[in-house]
Amino acid sequence: MWPATGYRPGDVIRDLVTLLRGHGLNRLYWSASAVLAVVSVTPALTVWCDGRYLTCHHHHGGARAAWPATSTSQAADDLATVARTSL
């Protein structure tokens, strides 16, 4: 279920970055404001957070995915799999 209220986007992305590093992805670039945060996982894979959702777009494959902001662990697992196949 999607969260009824949002979380701080920077906190969500920071948690995601920590989990992605646990998967061996270390060349991560991220930034956050009060309303939006973003992380570049690979040159072709970008993840955005608005405090309620994590959404990604794979630039070469065109695939899109979304997770609730509370599901950073699942998002990290899924993103690590995609990142390994697109490096």
C-alpha positions in Angstrom: 0.0 0.0 0.0 1.3 3.5 -0.9 2.0 5.7 2.1 -0.8 8.2 2.8 1.7 10.9 3.8 5.1 11.6 2.4 8.6 11.2 3.8 11.5 13.5 3.3 12.8 12.7 -0.3 16.5 13.2 0.7 16.1 10.7 3.6 14.5 8.1 1.3 17.2 8.5 -1.4 20.0 8.4 1.2 18.6 5.1 2.5 18.4 3.8 -1.1 22.0 4.9 -1.8 23.2 3.0 1.3 21.4 -0.1 0.2 22.7 0.1 -3.3 26.2 0.5 -2.0 25.6 -2.8 -0.1 25.0 -4.3 -3.6 28.4 -3.1 -4.7 27.2 -0.1 -6.6 29.6 2.7 -5.6 29.5 5.2 -8.4 26.2 6.8 -7.3 25.5 10.5 -7.7 22.6 12.0 -5.8 21.1 15.3 -4.8 18.0 16.3 -2.8 15.8 19.3 -2.1 12.8 19.6 0.2 10.4 18.3 -2.4 12.4 16.0 -4.7 15.5 13.8 -4.7 17.3 12.0 -7.4 20.1 9.4 -7.7 22.0 8.3 -10.8 22.6 4.6 -10.5 24.2 4.1 -13.9 24.4 6.5 -16.9 21.2 4.9 -18.1 19.3 4.4 -14.8 17.9 7.3 -12.8 15.7 7.1 -9.7 13.5 10.0 -8.4 11.7 10.4 -5.1 9.0 12.8 -4.2 8.6 11.5 -0.6 5.8 9.1 -1.5 7.2 7.1 -4.4 10.5 6.0 -5.8 10.3 6.0 -9.6 12.9 5.0 -12.1 13.4 5.2 -15.8 15.9 3.1 -17.7 17.0 5.5 -20.5 18.1 2.8 -23.0 15.4 0.2 -22.4 12.6 2.6 -21.8 11.3 0.6 -18.8 9.8 2.4 -15.9 9.1 1.1 -12.3 7.8 2.5 -9.1 7.9 1.5 -5.4 6.4 3.1 -2.3 9.0 5.3 -0.4 8.8 2.7 2.4 10.2 0.0 0.1 13.8 1.1 -0.3 15.0 -2.5 0.3 12.9 -4.0 -2.5 13.8 -1.1 -4.8 17.5 -1.5 -4.1 17.3 -5.2 -4.9 15.5 -4.6 -8.2 17.7 -1.7 -9.2 20.9 -3.6 -8.5 19.7 -6.4 -10.8 18.9 -3.9 -13.6 22.2 -2.0 -13.0 24.3 -5.1 -13.3 22.7 -6.0 -16.6 23.1 -2.5 -18.0 26.8 -1.8 -17.1 
